[in-house]
Structure formats: C-alpha cells, structure tokens
Amino acid sequence: MATTTETSTQYALGYSNSEHDRLIRQANRIAPTTERLFREAGIRPGHRVLDLGSGMGDVAMLVAKLVGPSGEVVGIERDANSIARARERVAAAGLTNVSFTQSDVNQIVSDKPFDAAVGRFILMFLPDPASVLRSLLKLIRPGGAIAFQEPTWIPFLASSARLPLWSKVLGSIHETFLRSGVNPEMGPDLFKMFQEVGLPAPSMRMEALLGSDAEFTGLITDLIGSLQPLAQQHNVSLEALGDFGTLAQRVQAEVTTSKTVVSFVPIVGVWARKAE
Ligand SMILES: C[S@@+](CC[C@H](N)C(=O)[O-])C[C@H]1O[C@@H](n2cnc3c(N)ncnc32)[C@H](O)[C@@H]1O
C-alpha cells in the first residue's frame, strides 16, 4: 500500500494527550453503536476493511474483531503520534490483522480492493468530504460497503435546553465548529452526499447515549477544553462558561442537582453498498 505526502490543514480537536485520552474514553462508550452499524452493513470474517481517520485505533480494533484473523484492517491517519499510540494499543490487544498508514484521507492509494470502508467522526472535519467519498468508491470492490458514523448537533442542542450551563458548553462547541468549518450536521448530510457520489440512498439510524455520571459529562467538558485554542482563534467567547478549572465539576453538579440524564452527541450511522 503506497501513499503520497500529506496535506497540512489544521485538525480542530488537536493532538494533545488529554484529547487522545478523551477519544479513547469516548470510543469505549460508543463502541456498541459502532459495532451494530458495522454488523448491519455486512462486515464479516475475512473482509479487508479501510478505516478512515483512525485516531487512537479504536474503530480499527473493533473492526479487527469482526473480520477475524482471516480478515484485515488498514487504518488511515495523518498524525504520526496518533499512529504510534494506536500501534501500541493494537500490539497490547494481541491483534495481528491491523496496520496503520500515515496519509491524508484524500490521498489513499491501494493496489488491492477493499470489501468495505468505514469511519467515525472524520468526514465532519474534512473540507471536501464528497471528494473523499468519490475516491473511496474506487478503492472498494463492487458490492462493497461504505459505513460512517457522524454527528448531528441540532437535537443535541435542543435536548440541553433545560440545563443552562450544559447548554452554554454545547453552544460554545457548536459555534466553534461552525466558525472553523467543521460540519456538526455531517450525519444527516450524508443522505444527500452518498447519492451525489453515485451510491444508493443509504440506510440510516440515529443513536444518542444518555448518562449522568462524571465520566460521561466529562467527554463534553473535555471536548471544549480541546477546542479552546480554536475557539480563541475564531473569536468564540468562552467567558460565559466561567473558570475552566472548575467547569467539569459545575456541569456535573448541574446534572446531579437536576436529577436527569443528559445526551451524548447523537450519532448518525449511515451505510450503503457500491453497485455490483
Ligand atoms: C475525532 S478523531 C476520530 C478517531 C476515531 N475514528 C474514533 O472515532 O475514535 C478524527 C481523526 O481523524 C484524523 N484526521 C482528520 N483529518 C484527516 C485527514 N484529512 N486525513 C487523515 N486523517 C485525518 C485526525 O488526526 C484524528 O485522529
């Protein structure tokens, strides 16, 4: 598998250790929804699967278990440090059917076709996701599956309305995404985009985990922490959130006092099959 050189566009969430730890905690929570989607999309033992924007390797490792030792997963990630950590985790898990290639997702080259291409929380960060989907189609065999999980923030924002601080945190993240070119509605937008690139109308589902514990709310308060530099760069004021040092505790206190659950970002699962 060969790759060309990477392009350098900024990645919104950055590459701090704390963001990488957050991604792993997030992956643990949402793994069952991801696995359900991939099973429904027909990923099975023996398949050769491409994972776009593999980050810490969680999606690649999940797929590795579905395809088994006779299958193979190739993760595409442009950040070398992320790949190093993902490789360590794959080795620690004893998986021998996962490899990672350092490349921009726009520039994947492979001489062998894949049975499926997957990705989670990657298309939302790309300036031209349709062109990436078009290139992907050339890498998949006829009848192969394309399956992505991407967010929809509109119901997330609506569901936060009764909790003022939680709502402000979500509003700040959303505004930072919008101003920096990240698409918070990438999930539902894939209905049109799949068809524009020549795929059939995709099967779609939306899942939103609910929770109230500190690790759960921390996935979002830590996300605004990762986005802080980008928010500043795009003049998104975070003053209304108060002291960042105590933000997680104040959000958790609000949730606990309200005796309710909050939602994690609703995840839209989207899949379709390339024509035979
Ligand atoms: C939000 S993380 C998701 C990681 C993983 N898919 C998961 O769900 O746990 C997005 C990852 O995509 C990578 N990424 C973003 N833009 C990319 C691009 N143009 N080419 C390759 N990787 C990219 C980032 O470096 C980051 O590791």
The ligand as an ORCA input file, in Angstrom:
! r2SCAN-3c Opt
* xyz 0 1
  C     -12.275     12.700     16.070
  S     -10.912     11.692     15.661
  C     -11.762     10.140     15.468
  C     -10.869      8.957     15.679
  C     -11.567      7.596     15.532
  N     -12.180      7.466     14.217
  C     -12.581      7.390     16.611
  O     -13.785      7.502     16.354
  O     -12.174      7.125     17.758
  C     -10.535     12.142     13.974
  C      -9.171     11.629     13.491
  O      -9.099     11.894     12.080
  C      -7.800     12.360     11.764
  N      -7.884     13.186     10.567
  C      -8.502     14.383     10.442
  N      -8.392     14.837      9.185
  C      -7.686     13.894      8.490
  C      -7.259     13.782      7.156
  N      -7.533     14.748      6.260
  N      -6.547     12.698      6.784
  C      -6.260     11.711      7.693
  N      -6.646     11.756      8.986
  C      -7.360     12.843      9.385
  C      -7.361     13.154     12.971
  O      -5.952     13.242     13.004
  C      -7.969     12.332     14.109
  O      -7.053     11.382     14.581
*
